[in-house]
Amino acid sequence: MLRHEFRPGRAVAGLTMLALAGGYAADAAGAWDAPWTFFVPVFTGGLWLAATATWVSYRLRRRRDARKASAENSAAPASSSGSQAMR
């Protein structure tokens, strides 16, 4: 059983930040001479992908939960008479 729900947006954001950190480390070590303008599109593109993945995950989760709730509520409605009736 999963301990927590998988969040793809956070995973994409984390991978983006790891890629940026690796690029900056390689540039600082002199192994790679990357212009600073390279990192801006990587950062913005990675955050955009993370937001898109979060939105898609949210929509799919809501659809799944709505489908599950409608399946649970397929029984006949409770009677309005009896001890639970409104006064």
N, C-alpha and C positions, 0 to 999 in steps of 0.2 A: 504494500500500500504506500502511496506517495505521502511524504511528510508535508508537502505544500504543493500548491498549484503551480504549474509551469508558466512562467511569464516570458513570452518570446521577445517582447519589446525591451525588457531589461537585459536579456541575453545579447540582443543586437547592439544595444548601447554599450554594454560591457566590452564586447568584441571590438567595437569602434574605438573605445578609449584605449584598449590594449594595443591596437594597431597604431594609434597616434603616439602612445608612449614608446613603442618600439621604434617608430620613425624618428622621434625626437632623440632617443638614446643613440640610434645609429648615426644621426647627424652630429650629435655632440661628441661621439667617439671618433668621428672623422671617417667612418666606414661608408658613409653615404652623404653626398652633398645635395640635399634637397632644398629648393627654395621655400620660403615660408608660405608662398601662395599655394603650394601643393596641399598644405594641411587644412586650409580653410574649407575647400570643397569636400575633403574627406570628413571633416567634423560635421558640417551642415548636412551632407548626404547621409552620414551615419545616423544622425539624430532624426532626419526625415524618415529613414527606413525603420528606425525604432518606433517612431510615432505611428507609422502605418501598420507595423506588426502589432502594436498595442491595440489600435483601433479594430483591426480584423479579429484579433483574439477576443476583444470585448463583444463584438457583434456575434461571433460564433457562440460564445458562452451564454449570452442572453437568449439566443435562439434555442440552444440546448436546454436551458433552464425553463423557458416558456413551454417547450414541448413536454418536458418532464412534468411541469405543473398541470398542463392540460390533461395529461394521461392520468394523473392522480385524482383529478376532479371530474372524472367521467361518470362517477356513480350518481344516483338520483339525489337531488338536493334534500336536505333535512327538512322535516316538517316544521312549520311555524307554530304549531300548537304544542302544548306540553310545558315542561318546566322551564324551557329555554325561551319561551315566547316573550315578545316585547310587551310591556304594559302600557 
